[in-house]
Amino acid sequence: MIKAAIYSLSLMLITGCSGKSELYKETDKFVESLNTTYESYGVLGTSEHSTTTSDGLYNVRPIGRLINVKILKVVEDEEYEDLKEDLKSHYKGDKRVNDVYICQGGTVMIDCRN
């Protein structure tokens, strides 16, 4: 019985944690700070606010009132398209986010401009 409970708990933790949950946590932190703490992160000095997920897969960096999300491995364009759609879905209905798009540099931008 105890083994079954431990197995069930482990399974819930594994399946309940999306591979992007840490990414969402980091982007949410920046979206919230633009609503409460910062008017803008500015163009210069954004590297001090830059963060990388613990798995080393994503880098998140605020620039002004935009949040840049970069995949830190070589991927096909479809990976960025999937990431864009995932983030659009995550922020759907959130009035603090105007748009999520792929910028000309190839990374995904979360637009929090007023």
N, C-alpha and C positions, 0 to 999 in steps of 0.2 A: 504494500500500500504506500509506504514512504517513497519507494523507488518510483512508483507511478506519479506521485505528486511532484517529485523533483524533476522527473522527465517532462511532465506537463508544464511546469514553471519554466524550465529551460527552453522548451519549444515555443512558449508564448513570448519569451524575451527575444529569442532569435527571429521569429517571424514578425513580431511586432515592431522591430527596429528596422526601419527603412534604411537602405544604403545612403540615402540623402538626408536622414534625420539630423545629423550634425551640421550639414550644409544649411538646412532650413533654420536651425538654431542660430547659426552665425548671421545669416542674412536677416532674420527676424530682429536680432540685436541691433543691427545697423538701421533697419527700417524704423524701429522704435526710437532709437536715439535721435533720428532726424525729426521725430515728432515731439520729443521731450527735451533733449539736451543740446543738440546742435542745430543751428539754422542751416549750416552747410559745412562740409568737411574741407572745402577749399580745393584748389588745384594742387598746391604745393603741400608737402608734408603728409600726404596720404599714406605713405609707406609705413609710418608709425602706427597707423590704424589697421593696416593690412593683416589678415589672418589666414592661416592655412589649416584645413581640417586635419585631424590626427592621422587619417589614413594617407595623407599627402596627395589626395586626388584633386582637391579644389583649393583655389586661392580666392579670397573675397577681399575687395578693396573699395572703399568709398571714394568717390571723386565728386566734389560738389554735393549735389543732391541725387547723384546716381550711385548705384552699387554695381561694381564690375565683378562678374564671376567668371573665373578662368579654369578650365580643366588642365591639370598639370601633367598630362601625358599626351602623346600623339594620338589623335582620334580623327575619325571621319566627320564630315559635316553633320551627319545624321545624329551624332552624339550631342552636338550643340543644339540641334533642333529638338531633340528629346529633352534636354535640360531646360530649354526655353519653355517648352510645353509643361513640364513638371512644375517649374516656378510660376508660370501663369496660373496653373491650377491651384497651387499653394496660396497665391495671393488673390485669387478670384473673390471679389466682394470686399476686399480690403481697400478702403477709401484712401489710405496713405500711399498706395502704389498706383501710379497712373498707367504704366505699361511695363511689359517685359519683352525685350527684343534682342536680336542678334545685331551687334554693331558692326561697322565696317572692318574693325580690327579682328572680327571673328569670335569675340567673346560675348557673353550674355550680359545685358544691362538691365537693372531694375530701376525704373524711373520713379523717383519720389519728389519730382519738382512740383512746386505749387501751381 
